[in-house]
Amino acid sequence: MPITTSHFNLTNGVRQRIVNALGMAQHVCIHNHEHSSSVNEFIGGSDVTTSNGIHAQSTLTSQITIGPDDELYAVADGNAELHVLIVKQD
């Protein structure tokens, strides 16, 4: 089970792919690293916005498993940092 980590600098209102599609399930840990700002981060599919995404609460780590060939995106309502750990379920 290969493990990878990434850090993303999200730009206000710009959707960014944070997990690429693979032919296997992926267990994903997402950490909203905004400790001192009031910026909100959201995750979802390729159509995620700050209105329809799932809120990634500040300073907490959330977990999600995505299926084979699925991708995960993030967007923020300001400039923010997001950390991602992926465990490939091969």
Residue pairs with C-beta under 8 A, 6 or more apart in sequence:
1 87
1 88
1 89
1 90
2 87
2 88
2 90
3 85
3 86
3 87
3 88
4 85
4 86
4 88
5 83
5 84
5 85
5 86
6 18
6 83
6 84
6 86
7 33
7 81
7 82
7 83
7 84
8 16
8 18
8 74
8 81
8 82
8 83
8 84
9 79
9 80
9 81
10 16
10 41
10 74
10 75
10 76
10 79
10 80
10 81
10 82
11 76
11 79
12 76
12 77
12 78
12 79
13 50
13 75
13 76
13 77
14 75
15 46
15 48
15 49
15 73
15 74
15 75
16 73
16 74
16 75
17 46
17 71
17 72
17 73
18 30
18 43
18 72
18 73
18 74
18 82
18 84
19 26
19 28
19 66
19 70
19 71
19 72
19 84
19 86
20 71
21 68
21 69
21 70
21 71
22 68
22 69
22 88
23 68
23 69
24 68
24 88
24 89
24 90
25 65
25 66
25 67
25 68
25 89
26 65
26 66
26 70
26 86
26 87
26 88
26 89
27 63
27 64
27 65
27 86
27 87
27 89
28 63
28 64
28 65
28 66
28 72
28 84
28 85
28 86
28 87
29 61
29 62
29 63
29 84
29 85
29 86
30 43
30 56
30 61
30 62
30 63
30 64
30 74
30 82
30 83
30 84
31 60
31 61
31 62
31 82
31 83
31 84
31 85
32 41
32 56
32 57
32 58
32 59
32 60
32 80
32 82
33 59
33 80
33 81
33 82
33 83
34 41
34 58
34 59
34 80
34 81
35 58
35 59
37 78
37 80
38 78
39 76
39 77
39 78
39 79
39 80
40 50
40 55
40 76
40 77
40 78
41 55
41 56
41 74
41 75
41 76
41 80
41 82
42 48
42 49
42 50
42 52
42 53
42 54
42 55
42 56
42 74
42 75
42 76
43 53
43 54
43 56
43 62
43 64
43 72
43 73
43 74
44 52
44 53
44 54
44 72
44 73
45 71
45 72
45 73
46 71
46 73
48 73
48 74
48 75
49 75
50 75
50 76
50 77
53 74
53 75
56 62
56 74
56 82
64 72
65 89
66 72
74 82
76 82
